């Protein structure tokens, strides 16, 4: 049996927070003073989790079958961490693949098996770096960035932070969303991550970074050198069928449809293999609605409505 082992790790200095709080009080900044008070109440210690066995990753081979290369490497690195009694802290991972191959889903599942938290940051939606690094407390409406928010308000020092579509990040020369990553993705410099709002160094060295991209265009070479890049293929037809079965069984349990057959006919699976698991869930949910309304205990191909305007190619999730 695999269990999750946890140890305590400080992510900031309580003395630095106390000193910063005094400065905030002198500057008459109640919002910042209250944030520091919250940091003092929460304390500096957070959990760092490590599975007790490499078998913790086995469920991902079924849930994300097209991520075999990534998982094989992670399994070896986890084995090294367990053998040496160290934390499972690997080089930032860049998942490169077409839209829909399952990159975000993989990140969420990885956080689950590691027994830690998950933070999603859409780089496509970023117009400035302060979404990651926070904004100066002197600005109106200033607040901390998402990384600091997760580390301070969360329970873990090693959350999985997924930066989605990193190649689409935009910004000005004064506020480049990529700029903070040069510090955050380096183990040494990330130990003293400086959020502009908090103005107290945070140890972000335990964060498990997962970045996703549809292409390498727009990603600086200096940033790529800080990551392990994996090309993620679309699921094979057999893999897609397996994913559809798991999504279907999960829906039956979620909806408590005990009267519905858990087996999906081959002709239904053939239709489902043409779409992504995001669409699989919607298609299966609708299909179950049609089947139950018709008084049937099994799905038929006509229950599954598949969009045909998706580039006329099979994709993953």
KAHUFEN-V509847 format. One line per field, one symbol per residue. phi: phi as a letter, one per 20 degrees, with the letter a starting at -180 (. if undefined). Layout:
BEGIN
phi: ???
END
This chain:
BEGIN
phi: .eceeccebfdbefffffffffffffeldfffffffffffffneeceddbffbfffeggffefcfedgffffffffffgffffemefecdfgddedafgneoffgfgffffffemceccdceffefdbfffeendgffefmfbfffffgfffeedcecfeddeelffefcrefebegfgfffefedgffffcfdefffmcfdedfefeecdcbebefneggffffeceecedefffgfffffffffffffffffelefeeffeefgfffffffecefgfggffffffffffffemedbecgffeedfdddnlbfceb
END
